[in-house]
Amino acid sequence: MIKIKKWGIRKRIVVLTFTPVLTITSILSVYFVSSRIDDVRATLQERGLALAKHLATASEYALLTENHDLLQSLADAVRKEPDVIRVSISDTNNNTQIISPNLRQEIDQTSLASQAPEIDQLTFSLAIQAQCFTVFDYGCAESDSNRSTQSVNGTVTIVLSQASSSLRKQEIVYGSVVIVLVGLLLSLLTALLFGSSVTHPIINLTRMGENLRGGNLTARVKNESGGEIGELEKTFNDMASVMESSRSNMLEKIASATEELR
């Protein structure tokens, strides 16, 4: 068990000042880091989903018309985006029609799914849906509804690398650690400064008390502090003055009595 009663004043002040700052800083740092990391992860996921939606919409017509050149150009364009590792477009039978950066291959989509995913990769798959809007007296009419119907014509798959996100997360953690250390250092210096402003006058009073106990009744302290410590300094000086005056009077009386005895 920590024996706080035996601590010095400076140590108590430092602990009293530094402990709340350390606690609050730690809590805020954990919250800040976790929030920023969540934002980085959410940004990457939103970006991957947006690319998948864009590619699914753009490749709808090319897939229906089996325009592989257009599909390849669309896949290559997405592949050039930052963090994109692989782009593939498959038909309704899950047969891959286009894959980038490789040339067009007829690869069964199940073979790709059976591969072990990389830890630092995110895969986004989105169905290519052909929308058919209901129009009065013209094709795609429903029996009694006036709404759009959709059918799945294929799937787009985009694989994103998390390397840049991981690097960004490390930068966030390192930056937060530096900020926390600087803040704690400033807090420690502030605690030591305030501690010295309290302990220095008390140390002077302690030395004055030792001088008085040793018989040096002329010892005084500079009354430079304010508040209770300033009052304590004034009280010590007044007490020393009274003791010095009393001793002077006592010595004078002793001298007078000695003269009378002679």
Residue pairs with C-beta under 8 A, 6 or more apart in sequence:
4 12
7 15
8 199
9 195
9 198
9 199
9 202
10 192
10 195
10 196
10 198
10 199
13 191
13 194
13 195
13 198
13 199
14 188
14 191
14 192
14 195
17 187
17 190
17 191
17 194
17 195
18 184
18 187
18 188
18 191
21 183
21 184
21 187
22 184
22 187
25 180
25 183
25 184
25 187
26 180
29 176
29 179
29 180
32 176
33 172
33 173
33 176
36 172
36 176
37 169
37 172
37 173
40 165
40 168
40 169
40 172
41 165
44 83
44 122
44 160
44 162
44 165
45 122
47 83
47 160
48 122
48 124
48 158
48 160
49 124
49 126
51 78
51 81
51 84
51 124
51 158
52 124
52 125
52 126
52 156
52 157
52 158
53 126
54 78
55 74
55 75
55 78
55 87
55 89
55 126
55 156
55 158
56 126
56 127
56 128
56 129
56 156
58 74
59 70
59 71
59 74
59 75
59 89
59 128
59 154
59 156
60 128
60 129
60 130
60 153
61 67
62 68
62 70
62 71
62 74
63 71
63 89
63 91
63 97
63 128
63 153
63 154
64 130
64 153
68 97
68 98
68 104
71 89
71 97
71 98
72 98
72 100
72 104
74 89
74 98
75 87
75 88
75 89
75 98
75 99
75 100
76 87
76 100
76 101
78 84
78 87
78 100
78 158
79 86
79 87
79 100
79 101
82 164
83 160
83 161
83 162
83 163
83 164
83 165
84 158
84 159
84 160
84 161
85 121
85 159
85 160
85 161
86 99
86 100
86 101
86 157
86 158
86 159
87 98
87 99
87 100
87 156
87 157
87 158
87 159
88 96
88 98
88 99
88 100
88 107
88 109
88 112
88 156
88 157
89 96
89 97
89 98
89 99
89 128
89 154
89 155
89 156
89 157
90 96
90 97
90 109
90 154
90 155
90 156
90 157
91 97
91 153
91 154
92 152
92 153
92 154
94 108
94 109
94 110
94 155
95 106
95 107
95 108
95 109
96 105
96 106
96 107
96 108
96 109
96 112
97 104
97 106
97 154
98 104
99 105
99 107
109 155
109 157
112 157
117 123
120 161
120 162
120 163
120 166
121 159
121 160
121 161
121 162
122 159
122 160
122 162
123 157
123 158
123 159
123 160
124 157
124 158
124 159
124 160
125 155
125 156
125 157
125 158
126 155
126 156
127 152
127 154
127 155
128 152
128 153
128 154
128 155
128 156
129 150
129 151
129 152
129 153
130 150
130 151
130 152
130 153
131 148
131 149
131 150
132 139
132 140
132 148
132 149
132 150
132 151
133 140
133 148
134 140
134 141
134 142
134 145
134 146
134 147
134 148
134 149
135 141
136 146
140 149
142 149
198 229
201 221
201 224
201 225
201 229
201 232
201 233
202 229
204 221
204 222
204 233
205 221
205 232
205 233
205 236
207 219
208 219
208 220
208 221
208 236
208 240
209 236
211 219
212 219
212 240
212 243
217 240
217 243
217 244
217 247
218 240
218 244
219 240
220 237
220 240
221 233
221 236
221 237
222 233
223 230
223 233
223 234
223 237
224 230
224 233
225 233
